[in-house]
Amino acid sequence: MGVEHSMKLQEYKAKSILKDAGIPLPVSTLATNAVQVKRIAAEIGYPVVLKAQTLEPGRGRAGGVRIVQNEYEIENISNQIFKLVLNQHPIQFILVEKAFTFSKEYYFAVISDLDAGCPVLRLSEAGGATYLEPESFKNARCVDQPVDINVGLKDFQIRRLITQLGIDPSLWKQLQLIAHRTYDVYRQYDATLVEINSLVVTQQNQLFALDTRISVDGQSLFRQERLYDSFDPSYFGWDERQALKYDVDYHSFPGEIGCIVNGMGLAYLTIDQLIGLNMMPAAMIDIHGGATSTSIASSLEMLLSNARVKVIIINIFGGMTRCDEAADGLLQALGGGFPKKPIFIRLEGTNDDSGLDLLHKNENLTFFGTTDALVNAAVSWLRGEEQ
């Protein structure tokens, strides 16, 4: 079982999504400083749990999750959490959450199983375990239920999980509702993982989701614009976030030549020729087949605004990507007021005559018929500038 190309949401955002879906969670509010933490805790009522918001593992061991019993210690503890740095990522937010006791905890998740090619419901007695560490489920009962995505989740599948794990019948109705709503979130947000860890039973025999994790398929963000600003900016630069938004692949390198290609074959060919000339790209953007003028415009804007990029190579062989569509996107970016840079372009394939006619009037563009000539010209220009 594995998850690829996934973008993780911070805990507070994941909880907001689950709360909107009707899943029971403790009362919580996000804080950006110790003064806010103290005010929120007073409003929620002690005891509270302070949770450092980070995508890095090990926040609990590092002191990033603390239970606070009263107002006398909360400011000191919150300042300690804000000073934490996990894997070079400082803590910028703390989630202040109502603390309560519970009698039992479970692990529940909907996970994309790449081997089975379908989502899987997992229910386990191993509350606090994680799918990232399969061995954490070893000493506890764990049941998986594959779901046909074309049919959807059915009540009998949930009952099968519940009965196999021997869960108290008084919890069945609550758990069935939570399972359906969690699966709905998984489908609605193009998730690869929706994890409730732990799902706890309170003293009043109520189920609550204490900790949550949601990962979203990075290839689906064109359908999930509402999530675009939800990803932690300390983990993704502006270029990476733009690439996610417009469904292009962005790869950063230590050179000074920006490249736009359509397809990994052209990407590898362009990189190989640059390396053969003792050069490296600054960035390689693969717009894929069938790219729109909007994604192409955004790709060129990324390179024009990148201070490390001194010269730009555009190597497009139009098949599914129409050359006139590509030309329209390039002209949009060139008219956007970005810094001017020399652009060396090869545009060949579907509707290439129309595309070239659109572009020939632009003085910043120089045209070539082969990848070899294109790369050599860009490298020669760069070396001439450096001399």
C-alpha positions in Angstrom: 0.0 0.0 0.0 1.3 3.4 -0.9 0.5 7.0 -1.5 2.2 9.2 -4.2 2.1 12.8 -5.3 0.2 13.8 -2.2 0.0 17.2 -0.7 -0.5 17.3 3.1 -2.9 19.7 4.8 -2.1 21.1 8.2 -4.1 19.6 11.0 -6.2 22.7 11.6 -7.3 22.8 8.0 -8.0 19.0 8.0 -10.2 19.4 11.1 -12.1 22.3 9.5 -13.0 20.1 6.6 -14.1 17.2 8.8 -16.1 19.5 11.0 -17.9 20.9 8.0 -18.6 17.3 7.0 -20.4 16.7 10.3 -17.7 14.6 12.0 -17.5 15.3 15.8 -14.3 17.0 16.9 -13.2 18.9 20.1 -13.6 22.6 20.1 -10.4 24.3 18.8 -9.1 27.6 17.5 -5.8 28.5 15.8 -3.4 31.0 17.5 -0.3 32.8 16.1 1.2 34.0 19.4 1.2 33.3 23.2 -1.3 36.1 24.0 -3.8 34.6 21.6 -3.2 31.2 23.1 -4.0 32.4 26.6 -7.2 34.2 25.5 -8.5 31.3 23.4 -7.8 28.8 26.3 -9.8 31.0 28.6 -12.7 31.1 26.2 -12.6 27.3 25.6 -12.1 26.4 29.2 -9.3 24.4 30.9 -7.8 21.9 30.5 -6.7 22.5 26.9 -4.2 20.8 24.6 -1.7 23.0 22.7 -0.7 21.4 19.4 2.1 22.7 17.2 1.0 22.9 13.6 3.6 21.2 11.5 3.9 18.7 8.7 7.0 17.3 10.2 6.9 14.0 12.1 7.8 13.8 15.8 6.1 16.9 17.2 5.0 15.0 20.3 8.4 13.8 21.1 9.8 17.3 20.6 7.4 18.8 23.0 5.0 20.2 20.4 1.8 18.7 22.0 1.2 19.7 25.6 -1.8 19.5 28.0 -2.2 22.7 30.1 -4.3 22.6 33.2 -4.5 26.3 34.1 -3.8 29.9 33.1 -0.7 30.1 35.2 1.4 27.9 33.0 -0.1 28.4 29.6 1.9 31.4 28.4 5.2 29.8 29.3 4.3 26.5 27.6 3.0 28.2 24.5 6.2 30.3 24.2 8.2 27.0 24.4 6.2 25.5 21.6 6.6 28.6 19.4 10.4 28.3 19.8 10.5 24.8 18.4 12.1 24.1 15.0 11.4 20.7 13.5 13.6 19.8 10.5 14.4 23.5 9.8 10.7 24.4 9.9 9.8 26.8 12.8 6.4 26.5 14.5 4.2 29.5 13.4 0.8 28.3 14.6 -0.6 26.5 17.7 -4.0 24.8 17.7 -5.7 25.4 21.1 -8.1 22.5 21.7 -10.4 21.4 24.5 -8.9 18.4 26.4 -11.1 15.6 27.7 -10.6 12.1 28.9 -11.5 9.0 27.0 -11.9 5.3 27.7 -10.8 3.7 24.4 -9.1 4.8 21.1 -9.2 3.5 17.6 -7.4 4.2 14.3 -9.7 4.9 11.3 -8.8 6.0 7.8 -9.6 6.0 4.1 -6.4 5.3 2.2 -5.6 5.1 -1.5 -4.2 1.7 -2.1 -2.1 2.0 -5.2 -1.5 -1.8 -5.4 -5.2 -2.6 -5.2 -6.2 0.4 -7.3 -9.0 1.4 -5.0 -9.6 3.2 -1.7 -9.4 1.1 1.5 -11.1 1.6 4.8 -8.9 0.7 7.7 -10.1 0.3 11.3 -7.8 -0.8 14.1 -7.5 -0.9 17.8 -4.0 0.6 17.4 -5.1 4.2 18.2 -2.0 6.4 17.6 -0.6 4.1 14.9 0.1 5.5 11.4 -0.1 4.0 7.9 3.4 5.5 7.4 4.7 2.9 9.9 3.1 -0.5 9.1 4.8 -2.1 12.1 2.8 0.2 14.4 -0.2 -2.0 13.7 1.5 -5.3 14.5 0.3 -5.8 18.1 -3.3 -4.8 17.5 -6.2 -6.1 15.5 -6.5 -4.3 12.2 -9.1 -4.7 9.5 -9.0 -3.4 5.9 -12.1 -3.1 3.6 -11.5 -2.3 -0.1 -14.2 -0.1 -1.7 -15.2 -0.1 -5.4 -15.0 3.6 -6.2 -17.6 3.1 -9.0 -20.1 1.7 -6.5 -19.2 3.6 -3.4 -19.1 2.8 0.3 -22.0 0.5 1.5 -23.4 0.0 5.0 -22.6 -3.8 4.9 -18.9 -3.0 4.4 -18.8 -0.8 7.5 -20.7 -3.4 9.5 -18.1 -6.0 8.4 -15.3 -3.8 9.8 -17.2 -3.2 13.0 -18.1 -6.8 13.7 -14.6 -8.2 12.8 -13.1 -5.8 15.3 -15.7 -6.6 18.0 -16.7 -3.0 18.6 -19.4 -2.4 21.2 -22.8 -2.4 19.4 -23.7 0.9 21.2 -21.1 2.6 19.0 -22.2 1.1 15.7 -24.6 3.9 14.5 -22.0 6.6 15.3 -19.2 4.8 13.6 -21.2 4.1 10.6 -22.1 7.8 10.2 -18.5 8.8 10.7 -17.3 6.3 8.2 -19.7 7.5 5.5 -18.8 11.2 6.1 -15.0 10.4 6.1 -15.4 8.6 2.8 -17.4 11.5 1.4 -14.5 13.9 2.3 -12.0 11.5 0.6 -14.0 11.6 -2.6 -15.0 15.3 -2.5 -11.4 16.6 -1.9 -9.6 14.1 -4.2 -7.8 12.8 -1.2 -5.2 10.0 -1.0 -5.6 9.8 2.7 -8.2 10.9 5.3 -7.0 9.7 8.7 -8.7 10.0 12.1 -6.0 9.1 14.6 -7.2 8.7 17.2 -10.9 8.1 17.1 -11.8 8.0 20.8 -14.7 6.9 22.9 -15.5 9.5 25.6 -16.8 8.8 29.1 -20.3 9.6 27.8 -19.9 6.9 25.1 -19.5 9.4 22.3 -17.0 9.1 19.4 -14.7 12.1 18.7 -11.9 12.6 16.2 -8.9 13.8 18.2 -6.2 14.0 15.6 -6.7 14.1 11.8 -4.6 14.0 8.7 -5.7 14.7 5.1 -3.4 14.4 2.0 -4.7 15.5 -1.4 -3.7 14.1 -4.8 -1.3 16.7 -6.2 -2.5 16.0 -9.7 -6.1 17.0 -8.8 -5.5 20.6 -7.6 -7.0 22.0 -10.8 -10.3 20.8 -9.3 -9.5 21.9 -5.8 -8.7 25.6 -6.1 -10.3 26.1 -2.6 -7.3 24.2 -1.2 -4.6 26.1 -3.2 -3.8 28.5 -0.3 -4.1 25.7 2.4 -0.7 24.2 1.8 2.0 25.4 4.2 4.0 28.1 2.3 7.1 27.2 4.3 7.1 23.8 2.5 6.3 25.1 -1.0 7.8 28.1 -2.7 5.7 30.4 -5.0 6.9 28.5 -8.1 5.9 25.1 -6.7 2.5 26.4 -5.6 1.9 27.9 -9.1 2.9 24.6 -10.6 0.4 22.7 -8.4 -2.4 25.2 -9.2 -1.9 24.9 -13.0 -1.1 21.1 -13.1 2.4 21.4 -14.4 5.6 19.7 -13.1 8.2 22.0 -11.7 11.8 20.9 -10.9 14.4 23.2 -9.5 18.1 22.9 -10.4 21.2 25.0 -9.6 21.8 26.5 -13.1 20.7 29.7 -14.9 18.6 28.4 -17.8 14.9 28.1 -17.5 13.2 25.4 -19.6 9.6 24.7 -20.7 8.9 21.4 -22.4 5.9 19.2 -23.0 6.7 15.6 -22.0 9.5 14.0 -20.0 11.2 12.7 -23.1 11.9 16.3 -24.2 12.8 17.2 -20.6 15.5 14.4 -20.5 16.8 15.3 -23.9 17.1 19.0 -23.1 18.8 18.3 -19.8 21.2 15.7 -21.3 22.3 18.3 -24.0 22.8 21.0 -21.4 24.9 18.6 -19.2 26.9 17.7 -22.3 27.8 21.4 -22.6 28.7 21.6 -18.9 25.5 23.5 -18.1 22.5 22.9 -15.8 19.0 24.3 -16.0 17.7 26.6 -13.2 14.2 25.1 -13.6 12.5 22.5 -15.8 8.8 22.9 -16.3 6.9 20.0 -18.0 3.5 21.4 -19.2 2.3 17.8 -20.2 0.3 17.0 -23.3 -2.8 19.0 -23.9 -1.7 22.0 -21.9 -3.9 25.0 -21.9 -2.9 28.6 -22.8 -3.4 29.5 -19.1 -1.0 26.8 -17.8 1.6 27.7 -20.4 1.3 31.4 -19.6 1.8 30.6 -15.9 4.8 28.5 -16.7 6.6 31.3 -18.6 5.6 33.8 -15.9 7.4 31.6 -13.3 10.6 31.7 -15.3 10.4 35.4 -16.2 10.0 36.2 -12.5 12.7 33.9 -11.3 15.8 35.9 -10.6 18.1 32.9 -11.1 16.9 32.4 -14.7 19.0 34.4 -17.2 17.8 32.8 -20.4 14.8 30.7 -21.3 14.4 27.6 -23.6 11.0 26.6 -24.8 11.0 23.2 -26.5 7.5 22.1 -27.5 6.5 19.4 -30.0 2.8 19.8 -30.5 0.7 16.6 -30.5 -2.0 16.9 -27.9 -0.5 20.3 -27.1 -1.5 22.6 -30.0 1.1 25.0 -31.1 -1.3 27.9 -31.5 -2.6 27.3 -28.0 1.0 27.3 -26.7 1.7 30.6 -28.6 -1.4 32.2 -27.1 -0.2 31.3 -23.6 3.3 32.6 -24.3 2.0 35.9 -25.6 -0.2 36.3 -22.5 2.9 36.0 -20.3 5.0 38.3 -22.4 2.4 41.0 -22.2 2.1 40.7 -18.4 4.8 43.2 -17.5 7.4 40.7 -16.3 11.2 41.3 -16.7 12.3 40.8 -20.3 14.7 37.9 -20.9 16.0 36.3 -24.1 13.8 33.3 -25.1 15.0 30.6 -27.5 12.1 28.6 -28.8 11.4 25.5 -30.9 7.7 25.1 -31.7 6.8 22.2 -34.0 3.8 20.0 -34.6 0.0 20.5 -34.5 -0.9 24.0 -35.9 2.7 25.1 -35.8 2.3 27.5 -38.7 -0.5 29.4 -36.8 1.5 29.4 -33.6 4.7 30.7 -35.3 2.8 33.4 -37.1 1.5 34.7 -33.7 5.0 34.7 -32.2 7.2 36.0 -35.0 6.5 39.6 -34.2 7.9 39.4 -30.7 11.5 40.7 -30.6 12.5 38.7 -27.5 12.0 35.3 -29.3 14.6 33.5 -31.4 13.4 30.4 -33.3 15.1 27.1 -34.0 14.1 23.9 -35.7 15.9 21.3 -33.6 16.6 20.8 -29.9 20.3 20.6 -30.5 20.4 24.1 -32.2 18.1 25.5 -29.5 20.2 24.4 -26.6 23.5 25.4 -28.2 22.2 28.9 -28.9 21.0 29.4 -25.3 24.2 28.2 -23.8 26.3 30.3 -26.2 24.2 33.4 -25.3 24.7 32.7 -21.6 28.5 32.2 -21.9 28.7 35.3 -23.9 27.0 37.3 -21.2 29.3 35.8 -18.6 32.5 36.8 -20.4 
